[in-house]
C-alpha cells in the first residue's frame, strides 16, 4: 500500500483569522529556533514557516539555527525561554520525542517544558548508498556487514536522531554490527555520504531525492511501513524481511511552557496559513512529506505516544547526552 496517510482530525482547520492573529501577537520580533544545521529538512520547513508567520502574525519572524546534541540545545533554550511570544521552536521528532527515550540527562521534559502548537508535516525516510557503492541491494549490504563486522558505516544527523535510530534498528533486526558516524545535522552527513566517506544512511526524502535523481545515490529500500508514493516499486525494509521499521520524522511548532492560550491559538492559525501557502506546498511536495493538521492538545497527545513508542523500541537506553 502506498503512503497516502492523513494526519490530524481535520484538514486545514482555521483556528483564528489572520486579523485575530496579528492583534493577539505582541509587537516584537520573533526568533524561530531550529536545532539542526542550515540546509536540512527542519531548516527548509522553518524558513517557509517563518515567511508565513511574518505575514500572519504581523511581526518579523527570523530563523535561528542552534545545532548540536541532536537538536536538544535549541529545544532546551526554548523550554527555558519566557512565554512572551518572542521565541518559538521548529521542533523535530528527535529532540521532542526520541531524546526522552535515549538520554539520561535531558535538561528538559518534552511534554511538560514545551507548549505544542502545531504539527506541520510528517516525512518518510529511505535507505540509500552512494552511487559508486558495490552494494546493489539491502541483502548485499547486510551480507557484507555480516561477513566483516564493523566494516559498514552509516551517517546520521546526530546521536538519537531518527536516522541513528532507524539504522541501529536495522542492524539489530539483521543481527549485524554497523558503525555509527554522527554529524551536526543532515546536510553535513549527506555531504560525506555523497563523497562515499560513509557507506549508507536512512534519511528523509527531502535530503536524498535530489541526489537520487542526479544519479549520486542509490535507493535500496523504503524505511517506512508503507511504500513511498515517489518510488512505488521500491519495497520496504519490512517487505525485504527486516522486520517492522517505520523511519519517519516529523516537525512542528512549539512554544515555551505557559504560552498564553491567545498566542497558542494565533500561532496555530498561522500554521494553517503556512500549510495553505504556495511556498510550503512546494517544500512538502518536494520532499514527499505529508502535511499534518494536529494542533494543540491533539499534537501533545501525539508527542506522548511517540515518546512511548521510542521507549519501547529503544528499551529506555538512557545514554549520557
N, C-alpha and C positions, 0 to 999 in steps of 0.2 A: 504494500500500500504506500503510495506516495505521501510526502509530508504536506498535508493540507489542513493543519490544525487551526482552530480558532481559539485565541487566548482571551479570557475575560468574559464576563457575563453579558455585557452589552457592547455593541460595535460603535466605536467613535462617539460615545455618550458625551454630551456637552454639559459640564457641571456648572459652568458660570459663563456669562458673556464676557467678551474682551473688555467692555466698558467697566464691568464689575472688577475684573482682574486688575485693571490699571488703577482704579480708585482704591482697591484694597492694599496694593503693594506700597511699602514705604519708598519715598523718593530718595533712593540711594543706589549706587552701583552694586551689582551682584556678581560674586565670584562663583562660577560653576566648576568645582574641583573634579579632576579625573585622576584616578590612581595609577595610570599607565602612561607610557611614553607617547609622544605625538605619532600619528600615522596608523595606530591600531584601530580596531572596530570601536572601542569605547570612545576614543578621541574623535573619530569621524562623526559618530552619533551625537556626542556632546556639542560639537560645533553647529550641527543642524538644530539641536535643541536651543542652544544659546541664541541663534539667529531668530528663531520664532519667539522665544521668551522675551527678547528685547522688544519685539513688536507688541506682543500680547500684554506684557506687564507694564510697558511704558517706561522701562528703566534700562540702563546699559548692562547687559549680561556678558561677562568675559570668561572664557575657558582658561583654567589654570591647571597645568599638569604637575602633579606631585607624585612621581613614580617611585617605586621601591616597595619591598616587603610584600609583594603580591597584591598591591593596591591598598594595604592596610594603613599606610601612612596618611594618605588623603582621607580615608574613611574615619580614622581616629581624629583627625583635625576637625572634620565636620561634626563628629559626635561630641566634641568639646566646644564647639562654636556657639556664640549667642544666638538665641532663637528670634532674631530680628529681621530675617529675610535677606541679610547681606551675604550669606554663604549657603550654597546648596551643593549637593553631590550627585554626579552621574555615577550611580553605584553599579556594581557588577557582581555576578554570581560568586566570584572568588572571594573578595573581602566581605561580602554581605551574606554569605551562606557557607561556602566551603571552609573558610577560616575558622568558623565556630567549631567545626569537627576536627580541624587539623592542628591548631596551635594551642599550646598550654598557657601562654602568657598574653593572649589577645587583650589589648588595652581598652577594649570597648565591648559592649554587648550588642550584637547586630539587631536584636529585636527591641531592646529597651532604650538604647542610647541613640537611636535614629528615628526619624519620622518618615515612614514610607508614604510617598506622594503618588507616584505614577510609574508603573512598569511601561517601558517604551517598546521593547522588542525581545524576541527570543531568536537565537542564532545557532543554526546547525553547524556541526564540525565534521571533518572527514580526515582519513588517514592518507598522508602524502609522503612521497620520497622525491629527492632530486631527479630530474630527467636523466642524468647520467648514472643513476643508481643501477646496479646489476639486478635489483630485485623487481621483477615484473608483477608479482602477486604478493598478497599478505602471507600466504603459506611459505613462499620462498624467503621472505624477510624473517619470519618466525623460525624457519628451519636453520637459517644462518645464526640466529641468536642462540638457538638450542645447541648447535654444533660448536660454537665459540662463545661461551658465556662471557658477558661484559664487552663484547666487540661491537654491539649495535647501540648507538646513542640516539637520544631524542631531545629536541628543543622544546622549551616551554616559555611562557611569559613570566614565570616565577614559581617559586615553591608554593604549592597549594592552588595553583591556577587550574582551570578546567583542563587545559592541555596536559598538565602534570598528572592530574587525577586520572584522566582518560587513558594516557599511555601506561601509567602504573597499573591500572585495572586490566588493560590488555596483557601486560606482562604477567600479572598474577593469574589470569584465566588461561593463558597459553602455557604457563609453567616455565617461563624463561626469565633471564636477567637482562634488563635494558638499562643503559646508563643515562641518567637524567642530567641535562645541561640547562640550568635555568638562566633566564635573561631578565632584563628590566623592561619587559613589555613584549608584545607580539611582533612589532616591527623589527627590532634587532634580532630576535630569534629567527624571523623569516629570512633576514639578510644572510645569516650564517647557514641556514638550510639551503638557500639558493646557491651559496658558494660551496655546498657539499662538505662543510666543516662538521656537520652532524648528519645523521642518516635518515631521520624521519621526524614527523610530528603528527599530532592530531589537532588541527587548528580550524578556525572558523572559515566559512565560505568567503567572507569579505577579504580575508588575508590570502587565500590560496587560489581564488577563481582566476584572477589576472595572470599569475604565473602558470597556471594550468593551460589557460588559453594561449599563452605565448610559447608553450612547449618547454617551460623551465621546470615544471613539477609534474609528477605522475601520480594521479589519484589511484589508491588501491581499494578503498572501502569507505562507505558512509559510516560515520561514527555514531549515528543515531539509530533508534529502533525502527524508524520508518525510512524508506528511501527518500532521497532529496530530489525535488522536482527538476532541478537543473541537470541532474545526471540520473535519469530514471532507470538506466540499465546497470548502474553500479550497485552491487549488492551491499548490504550492511555487514558489519563485523559479526553480528548475531547470525545472519544467514550463512556466513562463511565458517560458522562453527565455534566462535569465540565467546559465546555467552551473551548475557544481557548487558550491553554497554550503550549508554544513552548520553553521548557527549554533546551537550547543548549549553551555551552560555546565555545569559540574559542581562539586560541593562535597564535601569530605571532611575527616576529622580527621587532623592531623599533629602530631608532637611535635618537640622539639629533636633535634639529632643525638646518637646514642649513647643514646637512651632504652632502659633495660633491657628485655630481652625479656618479663619478667613484667608490666611495666607496659604494654607494647605489646599483649600478649595480653588483659590486663584491659580496656584501653580499646577494643579491637576487640569484645570480648564485650559491653561496654556499648553500643557502636554497634548491635549486633544487637538488644539490648533496646530501643534508641531506635526502630529501624525497626519493631519489633513494637508500639509504643505507639500508643494512640488519638490522642494529640496529633500525633505525626509523620505518621500516616496522613492526618489532616485537612490538615496542611500540604502534603504531597506531592500529595494528590488535588486540593487547591485550586489548585495550580499546574500540574496535568497533568504532574508530574515523575515520573520513573521511578526507583524505589529500586534501589540497587546493593549487591551483596554482595562487591565486590572488597576484599580485606583484605591487609595486609602486603606480601609480595613481589609478589603479583598486582597490587596497587594501584600499586606502584612501577613495574612494567613498563608499566602503562597510562600513567602520567605520562611516562615516557620516550618512548613512542610519540606522545603528544600534543605534546611538545616538538619531536619530529622533524616532525610534521605541520605545526605552525605555522611552523617554519623553512622548510619547503618552500613554504608559502603566502606568507609574508612576505618570502622571499628573504633572511632573516637581516639585516633592515634596520638593526638596532643603532643606534637613535637615542638621544641623551642622555636620561637619566631626569630 
